[in-house]
Amino acid sequence: MRPARALISVSDKTNIVEFARELSRLGIEIISTGGTAKLLKGAGIPVREISELTGFPEIMEGRVKTLHPKVHGGILARRDKDEHLRAMKELEIEPIDLLVINLYPFKETVAKGADLEEIIENIDIGGPTMVRAAAKNYKFVAIVTDPADYDRVLKELKETGEISLKTRFYLARKAFNLTAHYDALIADYLYSIDEEGKPLACRELRSPLTVTFEKVQDLRYGENPHQRGAFYREVFVKEPCVTRARKLHGEKELSFNNIYDLDGALNLVLEFEPETEGVACAIIKHANPCGVALGKTPQEAYEKALKVDPISAFGGIIAFNAKVTKEAAELITERFYECIIAPEYDEEALEVLKRKKNLRVLTTDGLTGIEKRGVDSPFDYRRVVGGLLVQDRDLVTVDPEKLKVVTDREPTEKEWKDLLFAFKVVKWVKSNSVVYAKDGVAVAIGVGQTSRVDSARCAAEKAQMVGIDLNGSVLASEAFFPFRDSVDEAAKVGVTAIIQPGGSIRDKEVIEAANEHGMAMVFTGIRHFRH
């Protein structure tokens, strides 16, 4: 396909003057609109206004300018159909062979915090219509929506005088992908607000569901070397998360598994407010915490977390909910870790961490705690073959005022602190799970067993292997105890209080077991299954 006429209308004007100048030198007539036409004329490039083509002025503040038969007839006409060619001749419709278009900056307008009226005005209508028309007719028309493709198109035109079918099909696929992404962004934003533009506290699980993500980067591979992988992000997310984190150091790129573990580690420590609960440190390995602790300083929190399972911590991921200090950094660099993520770092701490060339150091640029960070990514997506499971993210936190003591004995003040800490930690452990806690440290973590009593037993045995005394600890379970056996196992190692959701048909039996052992037991009414 040898283009004779190009229509150029772009919001993103990156390299458009240079591209248009080269097209003009190749003898291609240029038609343009509004600000693009003004820019090109100012650069001395011959341009024909869109109103000259249509014989109709732009109206309604530019809302209507390209929605015209002489535009869309020139784009959609099939050059291999006599009927289409006759209609073009009879109606004096000129063929348009090349379109260079990108869309109104809807995403950028939302991101800058514009009001609803301005956001609505930045929903492009004519642009997507022309893009889709040209992409549909790719056998005869080339559609360029990405400045990154200007060089490819020019190279072909200069070498062959044509734009190949292969390139036109490549451009058409990108064009449909762009309009799908653009429309999904609009739908996602509108479903996040009410008719006055106020954010909705709860979003609809709509049908059909359209979701769109932008690629952050290609990954070396997926979960395993034989799997391809890439990292994508939601567009309008502002809350602190691994998706928005900045990498401050590390020669190696983040891997699929690194990103997954960073997400879990960060979400765990953000359960704790540093000002009121203390500095939280979590060490994650293969999607599960192997050490979690609170401390007065990052150094203290890290040292406590490491002691829980120093073997598993090797090659793990570390997260903090507060600024990392030089003292903590020096301890961390004594061992091998894949990544560290925190709201911020002392300058001296960053210098120390940078001594490890392969340690990836990420920052969320502040913003800690659920109450402070807000939530603008409300859904959790789980892929199944041929489908998608969608649910609200598990953002529920325990209200101490609503907890129910079900045993004869109430927890002591110290036990209350450890119970609340343990229940926040167990939320982020794969089910079935239990967490033993003592003095603000998850001293034993039972992970992903098919029975709860096995989780309790395995965690206790591992703690004893590394010399951790569980006497005087508390126990948290993310779901109810179906039998008293887990309570009996906890009692054997000296657990004094238990926190669990409750709700089993055997609650009475479990409560009686706790009373027999002199334990306090608290029901939360909240379950935290995590598969």
C-alpha positions in Angstrom: 0.0 0.0 0.0 1.5 3.3 -1.2 -0.1 6.2 0.8 -1.0 9.4 -1.0 -2.8 11.1 1.8 -2.4 11.1 5.6 -4.6 12.5 8.3 -2.7 13.5 11.5 -4.5 14.4 14.7 -2.5 13.8 17.9 -2.7 14.8 21.6 0.8 13.4 22.3 2.9 15.4 19.9 6.1 13.6 20.6 8.2 13.6 17.4 5.2 14.5 15.3 6.8 17.4 13.5 9.8 15.3 12.4 7.5 12.5 11.3 5.1 14.8 9.4 8.0 16.6 7.7 9.4 13.3 6.4 6.0 12.2 5.1 5.6 15.5 3.3 9.1 15.1 1.7 7.9 11.7 0.5 5.1 13.5 -1.4 2.3 12.5 1.0 -0.4 15.1 1.4 -1.1 15.9 5.1 -4.5 16.7 6.5 -4.8 17.8 10.1 -7.0 19.2 12.8 -6.9 21.9 15.5 -3.7 22.2 17.6 -1.9 19.6 15.5 -2.5 21.6 12.3 -1.3 24.7 13.9 1.8 23.1 15.2 2.7 21.6 11.8 2.0 24.8 9.9 4.2 26.7 12.4 7.0 24.2 11.5 6.6 25.1 7.8 5.0 21.8 6.8 2.2 22.1 4.2 -1.1 21.2 5.9 -4.6 21.0 4.7 -7.2 21.7 7.4 -9.9 19.1 8.0 -12.6 21.6 7.3 -11.2 22.0 3.8 -11.7 18.2 3.3 -15.2 18.0 4.7 -16.5 21.4 3.6 -17.8 21.7 7.2 -16.3 23.7 10.1 -15.3 22.3 13.4 -18.2 22.9 15.8 -19.1 22.7 19.5 -15.6 23.6 20.7 -14.1 20.9 18.6 -16.4 18.1 19.8 -17.4 17.6 16.2 -14.8 17.8 13.5 -13.9 14.4 12.1 -17.3 12.7 12.4 -18.1 13.2 8.8 -18.7 10.9 5.7 -15.8 12.5 3.8 -13.5 11.4 6.6 -14.9 8.0 7.4 -15.8 7.3 3.8 -12.1 8.0 2.9 -10.9 5.7 5.6 -13.4 2.8 5.3 -13.7 2.5 1.6 -12.5 -0.8 0.3 -10.2 -0.2 -2.7 -11.0 -3.6 -4.2 -14.8 -3.0 -4.4 -16.3 -1.2 -7.4 -19.3 -0.1 -5.4 -17.1 1.6 -2.9 -15.1 3.3 -5.5 -18.2 4.5 -7.4 -19.6 6.0 -4.1 -16.3 7.8 -3.5 -16.4 9.3 -7.0 -20.0 10.3 -6.9 -19.7 11.9 -3.4 -16.3 13.4 -4.0 -14.7 11.4 -1.2 -11.0 11.4 -1.2 -9.2 8.3 0.0 -7.2 8.6 3.3 -4.4 6.0 3.3 -2.6 6.8 6.5 -3.8 7.9 9.9 -1.6 9.1 12.6 -3.7 9.5 15.7 -3.5 9.2 19.5 -6.3 10.0 21.9 -7.3 12.8 24.4 -5.4 12.4 27.6 -8.2 10.9 29.7 -5.8 9.0 32.0 -3.6 12.0 32.6 -6.6 14.2 33.3 -7.9 11.8 36.0 -4.4 11.5 37.5 -3.9 15.2 37.9 -7.1 15.4 40.0 -9.3 17.3 37.6 -13.0 17.7 38.3 -15.6 15.5 36.7 -16.6 18.0 34.0 -13.0 18.3 32.7 -12.5 14.5 32.9 -15.6 13.9 30.8 -14.5 16.5 28.2 -11.3 14.5 27.9 -13.2 11.4 26.7 -12.2 11.2 23.0 -15.0 10.3 20.5 -13.8 11.1 17.0 -10.3 9.7 17.7 -11.3 6.2 18.7 -13.8 6.1 15.9 -11.2 6.9 13.2 -8.7 4.5 14.8 -11.2 1.6 14.8 -12.2 2.5 11.2 -8.7 2.5 9.9 -7.8 -0.7 11.9 -10.8 -2.5 10.4 -9.7 -1.5 6.9 -6.0 -2.4 7.5 -5.7 -4.1 4.1 -5.9 -0.6 2.5 -5.2 1.8 5.3 -2.3 2.2 7.9 -3.1 3.4 11.4 -0.3 4.7 13.6 -1.2 5.3 17.2 2.2 5.1 18.9 5.1 7.5 18.3 7.4 4.5 18.8 6.3 3.2 15.4 7.1 6.3 13.4 10.6 5.1 12.5 9.3 1.7 11.4 6.8 3.3 9.0 9.3 5.8 7.6 11.9 3.1 7.1 9.5 1.0 4.9 8.3 4.1 3.0 11.8 5.1 2.2 13.0 1.7 1.2 10.0 0.4 -0.7 7.6 3.4 -1.1 4.9 1.3 0.6 3.7 0.2 4.0 3.6 -3.6 4.0 0.6 -5.7 4.9 2.6 -7.2 7.8 3.2 -3.8 9.2 -0.4 -2.6 8.6 -1.7 -5.7 10.5 0.8 -5.1 13.3 -0.5 -1.5 13.5 -4.1 -2.5 13.4 -3.7 -4.9 16.4 -2.0 -2.1 18.4 -4.8 0.2 17.4 -7.6 -2.1 18.6 -5.6 -2.7 21.8 -5.4 1.0 22.4 -9.1 1.6 22.0 -10.0 -1.4 24.2 -7.6 -0.1 26.9 -8.9 3.5 26.6 -12.6 2.4 26.9 -11.8 0.1 29.8 -10.1 3.0 31.6 -13.2 5.1 31.2 -15.5 2.4 32.4 -13.2 1.6 35.4 -13.1 5.3 36.4 -16.9 5.8 36.0 -17.6 2.7 38.1 -15.4 4.1 40.9 -17.6 7.3 41.3 -21.2 8.4 41.7 -23.0 10.8 39.5 -21.4 13.8 41.2 -17.9 12.5 40.9 -17.5 11.4 44.5 -15.6 8.1 45.1 -17.7 5.1 45.9 -16.9 3.2 49.1 -17.9 -0.1 47.5 -17.6 -0.9 43.8 -20.0 -3.0 41.8 -19.1 -6.4 40.6 -20.3 -5.5 37.1 -21.1 -7.6 34.1 -19.4 -7.8 31.7 -16.2 -7.1 33.6 -13.6 -5.1 31.7 -10.2 -4.7 33.3 -7.1 -3.2 31.8 -3.5 -3.1 32.8 -0.4 -1.3 31.5 2.8 -3.2 31.1 5.5 -2.2 33.6 8.2 -4.6 32.2 8.9 -7.9 30.7 10.3 -10.4 33.1 13.2 -12.8 32.5 10.6 -15.6 32.9 7.5 -16.4 34.9 7.3 -18.6 38.0 9.6 -21.1 36.3 12.2 -20.7 33.5 10.0 -22.4 30.8 7.2 -19.8 31.4 7.1 -16.4 29.8 6.4 -13.5 32.2 5.5 -9.8 32.3 4.5 -7.4 35.1 1.4 -5.2 34.6 -0.2 -2.5 36.7 -3.6 -1.0 37.2 -3.6 2.6 35.9 -5.4 4.6 38.6 -3.8 3.1 41.7 -2.2 5.6 44.1 -1.9 3.6 47.3 1.6 2.3 48.3 2.2 -1.0 46.7 4.9 -3.0 44.9 3.3 -1.9 41.6 4.1 1.8 42.3 7.3 1.2 44.2 10.5 2.7 42.8 13.7 0.7 42.6 16.6 2.6 44.2 19.3 0.0 43.7 20.0 -3.5 42.3 21.6 -4.6 39.1 19.3 -7.6 38.6 15.8 -7.1 37.4 12.9 -8.1 39.6 11.6 -11.6 38.9 8.1 -12.9 38.9 8.5 -14.5 42.3 10.3 -11.4 43.7 7.3 -9.2 42.8 4.8 -11.7 44.3 6.7 -12.0 47.5 7.3 -8.2 47.8 3.5 -7.7 47.5 2.9 -10.1 50.4 5.6 -8.7 52.6 4.6 -5.1 52.1 0.9 -5.8 52.7 1.8 -7.6 55.9 3.8 -4.8 57.5 1.3 -2.2 56.4 -1.2 -3.8 58.8 0.8 -2.1 61.6 0.9 1.6 62.4 4.5 2.5 63.3 3.5 5.4 65.5 1.1 3.4 67.7 2.1 -0.2 67.3 5.8 0.0 66.5 8.1 -0.7 63.6 7.1 -3.9 61.8 9.6 -6.1 59.9 8.5 -9.1 57.8 10.7 -11.6 56.1 8.9 -13.6 53.3 10.0 -16.7 51.6 8.0 -18.4 48.9 4.9 -16.3 49.6 4.8 -17.0 53.3 6.3 -15.1 56.3 9.2 -16.9 58.0 9.7 -14.1 60.5 7.5 -11.1 61.6 8.2 -8.8 64.5 7.5 -5.4 66.0 10.3 -3.3 67.5 11.0 0.2 68.7 13.5 0.5 65.8 14.0 -1.2 62.4 17.1 -2.8 63.8 15.3 -4.3 66.7 12.3 -5.5 64.6 14.6 -7.1 62.1 16.7 -8.9 64.7 13.6 -10.3 66.3 12.1 -11.4 63.0 15.3 -13.1 61.9 15.6 -15.2 65.0 12.3 -17.0 64.3 13.7 -18.9 61.3 17.2 -17.8 60.2 17.5 -20.7 57.8 14.4 -20.0 55.8 15.2 -16.2 55.8 18.2 -16.9 53.5 17.4 -15.4 50.0 14.1 -14.0 51.3 12.3 -10.7 50.9 12.3 -8.0 53.7 9.7 -5.4 54.3 9.4 -2.6 56.8 6.6 -0.2 57.6 9.0 2.7 58.6 12.2 4.4 57.5 15.2 2.0 57.4 18.2 3.1 59.4 21.9 2.6 58.9 22.0 0.2 61.9 19.3 -2.0 60.4 21.0 -1.8 56.9 24.3 -3.0 58.3 22.7 -6.1 59.9 20.7 -6.9 56.7 23.8 -6.8 54.5 25.5 -9.5 56.7 23.2 -12.0 55.0 21.9 -12.7 51.5 18.5 -11.3 50.6 16.8 -10.8 47.3 14.9 -7.6 47.9 14.0 -5.0 50.5 11.0 -2.7 50.4 10.2 0.2 52.8 8.5 3.6 52.8 11.9 5.3 52.9 15.6 5.0 53.8 18.2 7.1 55.6 20.9 8.3 53.2 23.4 6.4 55.2 21.3 3.2 55.1 21.0 3.5 51.4 24.7 3.8 51.0 25.2 0.6 53.1 22.5 -1.4 51.2 24.1 -0.4 47.8 27.2 -2.3 48.8 25.2 -5.4 47.8 25.1 -5.1 44.1 22.4 -7.7 43.6 20.1 -6.6 46.5 17.1 -4.9 45.0 16.1 -1.9 47.1 12.6 -0.5 46.6 10.7 2.4 48.2 7.0 3.3 48.4 7.8 6.9 49.0 6.2 7.0 52.4 2.5 6.4 53.1 2.1 3.6 55.6 -0.9 1.9 57.2 -4.3 1.0 55.9 -5.9 4.0 57.5 -3.4 6.4 55.8 -2.9 4.8 52.5 -6.5 4.5 51.4 -7.7 1.9 48.9 -8.1 2.5 45.2 -7.5 -1.1 44.0 -10.5 -2.8 45.6 -10.6 -6.2 44.0 -8.5 -9.3 44.2 -8.3 -11.4 41.0 -7.5 -15.1 40.9 -7.1 -16.8 37.5 -8.5 -20.2 36.8 -8.3 -21.9 33.4 -10.9 -20.3 31.2 -12.1 -17.9 33.8 -11.5 -15.4 36.6 -12.5 -15.3 40.3 -13.1 -11.8 41.6 -13.5 -10.8 45.2 -13.1 -7.7 47.4 -9.6 -7.5 48.8 -9.4 -8.7 52.4 -9.0 -5.3 54.1 -10.9 -6.0 57.2 -9.1 -5.2 60.5 -10.1 -6.4 63.9 -12.0 -3.9 66.1 -10.9 -4.7 69.7 -14.2 -3.4 71.0 -16.1 -6.1 69.0 -14.0 -9.1 70.1 -15.8 -11.7 72.3 -14.1 -13.5 75.2 -15.7 -16.9 75.3 -13.7 -18.6 78.1 -13.9 -18.3 81.9 -10.6 -16.3 81.9 -10.1 -13.0 80.1 -6.7 -12.3 78.4 -4.2 -10.2 80.3 -3.1 -6.8 78.9 0.0 -8.4 77.5 -1.9 -11.3 76.0 -4.3 -8.8 74.3 -1.4 -7.1 72.6 0.0 -10.4 71.3 -3.4 -11.7 70.3 -4.1 -8.7 68.1 -0.6 -8.8 66.6 -0.8 -12.5 65.9 -4.2 -12.2 64.2 -2.9 -9.5 61.8 0.0 -11.8 60.9 -2.0 -14.9 60.4 -4.1 -13.1 57.8 -1.1 -13.1 55.5 -0.1 -16.8 55.9 -1.3 -19.4 53.5 -4.2 -21.6 54.9 -4.5 -23.7 56.9 -2.4 -21.5 59.2 -1.6 -20.6 62.8 0.7 -18.1 64.3 2.3 -18.3 67.8 3.2 -14.9 69.1 5.1 -13.6 72.1 6.2 -10.1 73.0 5.3 -8.7 69.5 7.1 -11.5 67.7 5.6 -14.3 65.5 7.7 -16.9 67.2 6.3 -19.8 65.2 4.3 -19.9 62.0 2.3 -22.9 60.8 1.9 -22.7 57.0 -0.5 -24.3 54.5 -1.2 -27.7 56.1 -4.2 -29.6 55.1 -5.3 -29.8 58.7 -5.1 -27.1 61.4 -3.7 -29.4 64.0 -0.8 -30.2 61.7 -0.1 -26.5 61.2 -0.1 -26.0 65.0 2.2 -29.1 65.6 4.6 -28.3 62.7 5.1 -24.7 63.8 5.7 -25.7 67.4 8.3 -28.4 66.4 10.1 -26.0 64.2 10.3 -23.4 66.9 11.7 -25.9 69.4 14.3 -27.0 66.8 15.8 -23.4 66.8 15.5 -23.1 70.6 12.5 -20.8 70.8 10.5 -21.2 74.0 6.7 -21.1 73.3 5.8 -21.0 77.0 3.7 -18.0 77.6 2.9 -17.4 73.9 -0.5 -16.9 72.3 -1.9 -18.6 69.3 -3.9 -17.1 66.3 -5.8 -19.2 63.8 -7.1 -17.6 60.5 -10.2 -19.9 60.6 -12.2 -21.7 63.3 -10.9 -24.8 65.1 -13.1 -27.8 63.9 -11.8 -29.9 66.8 -10.2 -29.4 70.2 -7.0 -31.2 69.1 -5.3 -27.9 68.1 -6.1 -26.4 71.5 -4.6 -29.5 73.2 -1.4 -29.2 71.0 -1.1 -25.5 71.9 -1.5 -26.3 75.6 1.4 -28.8 75.4 3.9 -26.0 74.4 2.6 -23.4 76.9 0.2 -21.3 75.0 -1.9 -19.2 77.4 -4.4 -17.5 75.0 -6.0 -18.1 71.6 -7.7 -15.9 69.1 -9.8 -17.4 66.3 -12.9 -16.5 64.3 -15.2 -19.0 66.0 -18.3 -20.3 64.3 -17.7 -24.0 64.3 -20.5 -26.5 65.3 -17.9 -27.7 67.9 -17.2 -24.3 69.4 -18.5 -25.5 72.8 -16.1 -28.4 72.8 -13.2 -26.1 71.8 -14.1 -23.6 74.5 -14.3 -26.3 77.1 -10.8 -27.5 76.1 -9.5 -24.0 76.6 -11.1 -23.7 80.0 -9.6 -27.1 81.0 -6.1 -25.8 80.2 -6.7 -22.4 81.9 -6.5 -20.6 78.5 -8.2 -17.4 77.5 -10.0 -17.6 74.1 -11.3 -14.8 72.0 -13.6 -14.9 69.0 -13.2 -12.3 66.2 -16.1 -13.3 63.9 -13.7 -12.7 61.0 -12.1 -15.4 58.9 -8.9 -14.8 56.9 -8.6 -17.8 54.5 -5.7 -17.3 52.1 -5.2 -19.9 49.5 
